[in-house]
Amino acid sequence: MASRPMVLTLFASFFTMVGFYLLLSVVPLYAERAGGGNFGAGLATALFMLSTVLAQVGMPRVLARFGYRAVLAAGLLLLGLPALLYVPLGEVPAILAVTLVRGAGFGAAIVALAALVTELAPPGRRGEALGLYGVALTLPTVFCGALGLWIVERSGFAPVFLMGALSPLLAFFAALGIPSPHSRKENEGAGLLILFERRSLLRLFLLFASCTAASGVVVTFLPLSAPGPGPFSAATALLLLGLSATFFRWWAGRFGDRRSPRILLAPGLLCAALGMAALSLEGLALLGGALLFGAGFGALQNTTLLLTMERVPEKEYGLGSTLWNVAFDAGTGAGAFLFGFVVGAAGFAWAYVTCAVLLVVTIGLVPGTRGGKLP
């Protein structure tokens, strides 16, 4: 598990997500203060995720042609370097344009990383490998969301954007040391339309997208609904959410190597729903909601990725990673954009409660068993 390629991949994963999460809540806030309002804040997240998804859709073909390492390195440069332009440009249209470029880079990098980890995992320990990968991805949520907002409150936006540019560059240098792990050819013909041919993949896709839609609402609007310093603020809530998600994503990976990961789907959705409902409240209930949502979201991230990768052959690991990441990012962007209208019409609390209802309804997508396998 501690091979040099795996360590470098996990290192690159960590600093990729530092660059992502550090700016995920800061850029919407920057767009809002630049004159975009709540709609501009939601649009910033939505456009980032739209660009990410559009890049991801073509990734199976791109990975087949250029390989995991080259795609990862190019994506990291596009994610990091444009962040240096946020401050000198400063107007809402320019902010959104920079965000589009960064989103494309993130889409390429994150698909390559998940495929790399899956292929580098030792036999019989894929769940644990994906759990460690999950820790590398979610550990930045422990401090990046809170850290970004804390720095903005005390030093302004410029230092955060500088850190958001440098972190992917560290990941880029790690990526240069990762050897190509395979000699086989990635399946170029596989694409997103395969969802309509494989029912189990479609259900996992829709289930996870519903949860990430709620996550998009949290990262975009929680800093606006619970602003300012103090123990019961968005910064504290995002810190607790990150801690909870990191632990339960790791735990779900180890669980998935020992028992069927499928049995975590319904409890994860219910836990996330209860957390979303509590986020509509204040004080200790707000912090408890962050812990609950983080637990459900963390468990579902690892479980759905593991189940997706189990249901594609080795020559389609790039496709499996694409499907999971599209569900993640399309859901996040759609949640931020669509629930922006709910916030504008009915307020933050109704947006959180509506997300909770969506998650409860999504339990109906949890597959049954047929001989211990997903249908």
Solvent accessible surface area in square Angstrom, and as a share of the most:
residue,aa,sasa,rsa
1,M,49,0.22
2,A,90,0.70
3,S,56,0.36
4,R,158,0.58
5,P,30,0.19
6,M,2,0.01
7,V,78,0.45
8,L,35,0.17
9,T,0,0.00
10,L,35,0.17
11,F,88,0.37
12,A,0,0.00
13,S,0,0.00
14,F,46,0.19
15,F,41,0.17
16,T,0,0.00
17,M,7,0.03
18,V,12,0.07
19,G,0,0.00
20,F,4,0.01
21,Y,23,0.09
22,L,2,0.01
23,L,2,0.01
24,L,17,0.08
25,S,6,0.04
26,V,1,0.00
27,V,6,0.04
28,P,4,0.03
29,L,18,0.09
30,Y,26,0.10
31,A,0,0.00
32,E,51,0.23
33,R,146,0.53
34,A,38,0.30
35,G,66,0.64
36,G,22,0.21
37,G,31,0.30
38,N,64,0.33
39,F,111,0.46
40,G,3,0.03
41,A,0,0.00
42,G,2,0.02
43,L,42,0.21
44,A,1,0.01
45,T,3,0.02
46,A,12,0.09
47,L,34,0.17
48,F,8,0.03
49,M,1,0.00
50,L,89,0.44
51,S,12,0.08
52,T,0,0.00
53,V,21,0.12
54,L,117,0.58
55,A,22,0.17
56,Q,0,0.00
57,V,64,0.37
58,G,32,0.31
59,M,15,0.07
60,P,4,0.03
61,R,143,0.52
62,V,49,0.28
63,L,3,0.02
64,A,11,0.09
65,R,185,0.68
66,F,117,0.49
67,G,19,0.19
68,Y,2,0.01
69,R,106,0.39
70,A,53,0.41
71,V,9,0.05
72,L,0,0.00
73,A,13,0.10
74,A,54,0.42
75,G,1,0.01
76,L,0,0.00
77,L,61,0.30
78,L,81,0.40
79,L,0,0.00
80,G,0,0.00
81,L,83,0.41
82,P,17,0.10
83,A,0,0.00
84,L,83,0.41
85,L,88,0.44
86,Y,0,0.00
87,V,72,0.41
88,P,94,0.59
89,L,85,0.42
90,G,21,0.21
91,E,116,0.52
92,V,30,0.17
93,P,100,0.63
94,A,25,0.20
95,I,1,0.00
96,L,22,0.11
97,A,54,0.42
98,V,8,0.05
99,T,2,0.01
100,L,69,0.34
101,V,67,0.38
102,R,5,0.02
103,G,0,0.00
104,A,33,0.26
105,G,0,0.00
106,F,5,0.02
107,G,0,0.00
108,A,11,0.09
109,A,0,0.00
110,I,6,0.03
111,V,0,0.00
112,A,0,0.00
113,L,0,0.00
114,A,0,0.00
115,A,0,0.00
116,L,1,0.00
117,V,0,0.00
118,T,4,0.02
119,E,40,0.18
120,L,40,0.20
121,A,16,0.12
122,P,35,0.22
123,P,134,0.84
124,G,72,0.69
125,R,97,0.35
126,R,66,0.24
127,G,0,0.00
128,E,32,0.14
129,A,0,0.00
130,L,0,0.00
131,G,1,0.01
132,L,56,0.28
133,Y,0,0.00
134,G,0,0.00
135,V,36,0.21
136,A,11,0.08
137,L,6,0.03
138,T,2,0.01
139,L,69,0.34
140,P,0,0.00
141,T,16,0.09
142,V,18,0.11
143,F,75,0.31
144,C,0,0.00
145,G,11,0.11
146,A,16,0.12
147,L,54,0.27
148,G,0,0.00
149,L,10,0.05
150,W,127,0.45
151,I,18,0.09
152,V,9,0.05
153,E,78,0.35
154,R,129,0.47
155,S,74,0.48
156,G,28,0.27
157,F,31,0.13
158,A,54,0.42
159,P,47,0.30
160,V,0,0.00
161,F,4,0.02
162,L,91,0.45
163,M,69,0.31
164,G,0,0.00
165,A,0,0.00
166,L,94,0.47
167,S,10,0.07
168,P,0,0.00
169,L,37,0.19
170,L,86,0.43
171,A,0,0.00
172,F,34,0.14
173,F,136,0.56
174,A,10,0.07
175,A,0,0.00
176,L,89,0.44
177,G,24,0.23
178,I,0,0.00
179,P,61,0.39
180,S,74,0.48
181,P,42,0.26
182,H,42,0.19
183,S,123,0.79
184,R,64,0.23
185,K,128,0.54
186,E,5,0.02
187,N,46,0.23
188,E,67,0.30
189,G,68,0.66
190,A,14,0.11
191,G,28,0.27
192,L,43,0.21
193,L,137,0.68
194,I,16,0.08
195,L,12,0.06
196,F,155,0.64
197,E,139,0.62
198,R,71,0.26
199,R,124,0.45
200,S,14,0.09
201,L,3,0.02
202,L,47,0.23
203,R,50,0.18
204,L,3,0.01
205,F,36,0.15
206,L,77,0.38
207,L,0,0.00
208,F,1,0.00
209,A,19,0.15
210,S,18,0.12
211,C,0,0.00
212,T,0,0.00
213,A,12,0.09
214,A,0,0.00
215,S,11,0.07
216,G,0,0.00
217,V,0,0.00
218,V,1,0.00
219,V,18,0.10
220,T,2,0.01
221,F,0,0.00
222,L,1,0.00
223,P,11,0.07
224,L,32,0.16
225,S,40,0.26
226,A,15,0.12
227,P,96,0.60
228,G,32,0.31
229,P,103,0.65
230,G,41,0.39
231,P,90,0.56
232,F,99,0.41
233,S,4,0.03
234,A,3,0.02
235,A,22,0.17
236,T,34,0.20
237,A,0,0.00
238,L,13,0.06
239,L,64,0.32
240,L,40,0.20
241,L,19,0.09
242,G,0,0.00
243,L,86,0.43
244,S,10,0.06
245,A,3,0.02
246,T,13,0.08
247,F,107,0.44
248,F,68,0.28
249,R,1,0.01
250,W,85,0.30
251,W,90,0.32
252,A,1,0.01
253,G,0,0.00
254,R,80,0.29
255,F,35,0.15
256,G,11,0.10
257,D,53,0.27
258,R,150,0.55
259,R,150,0.55
260,S,51,0.33
261,P,10,0.07
262,R,48,0.18
263,I,64,0.32
264,L,19,0.09
265,L,0,0.00
266,A,34,0.26
267,P,73,0.46
268,G,4,0.04
269,L,0,0.00
270,L,87,0.43
271,C,29,0.18
272,A,0,0.00
273,A,4,0.03
274,L,99,0.49
275,G,0,0.00
276,M,0,0.00
277,A,38,0.30
278,A,18,0.14
279,L,4,0.02
280,S,28,0.18
281,L,102,0.51
282,E,151,0.68
283,G,20,0.19
284,L,137,0.68
285,A,38,0.30
286,L,5,0.03
287,L,21,0.10
288,G,29,0.28
289,G,0,0.00
290,A,0,0.00
291,L,81,0.40
292,L,73,0.36
293,F,1,0.01
294,G,0,0.00
295,A,13,0.10
296,G,1,0.01
297,F,9,0.04
298,G,0,0.00
299,A,8,0.06
300,L,0,0.00
301,Q,2,0.01
302,N,0,0.00
303,T,0,0.00
304,T,1,0.00
305,L,0,0.00
306,L,5,0.02
307,L,3,0.01
308,T,7,0.04
309,M,1,0.00
310,E,84,0.38
311,R,55,0.20
312,V,10,0.06
313,P,62,0.39
314,E,109,0.49
315,K,102,0.43
316,E,9,0.04
317,Y,9,0.03
318,G,0,0.00
319,L,1,0.01
320,G,0,0.00
321,S,0,0.00
322,T,0,0.00
323,L,4,0.02
324,W,8,0.03
325,N,2,0.01
326,V,6,0.04
327,A,1,0.01
328,F,20,0.08
329,D,2,0.01
330,A,36,0.28
331,G,5,0.05
332,T,3,0.02
333,G,4,0.04
334,A,44,0.34
335,G,1,0.01
336,A,0,0.00
337,F,70,0.29
338,L,103,0.51
339,F,22,0.09
340,G,12,0.11
341,F,109,0.45
342,V,44,0.25
343,V,10,0.06
344,G,64,0.61
345,A,93,0.72
346,A,55,0.42
347,G,27,0.26
348,F,52,0.22
349,A,48,0.37
350,W,159,0.56
351,A,0,0.00
352,Y,3,0.01
353,V,54,0.31
354,T,55,0.32
355,C,0,0.00
356,A,9,0.07
357,V,84,0.48
358,L,63,0.32
359,L,0,0.00
360,V,76,0.44
361,V,104,0.60
362,T,6,0.03
363,I,55,0.28
364,G,63,0.61
365,L,52,0.26
366,V,28,0.16
367,P,1,0.01
368,G,43,0.41
369,T,78,0.45
370,R,164,0.60
371,G,83,0.80
372,G,56,0.54
373,K,137,0.58
374,L,16,0.08
375,P,36,0.23
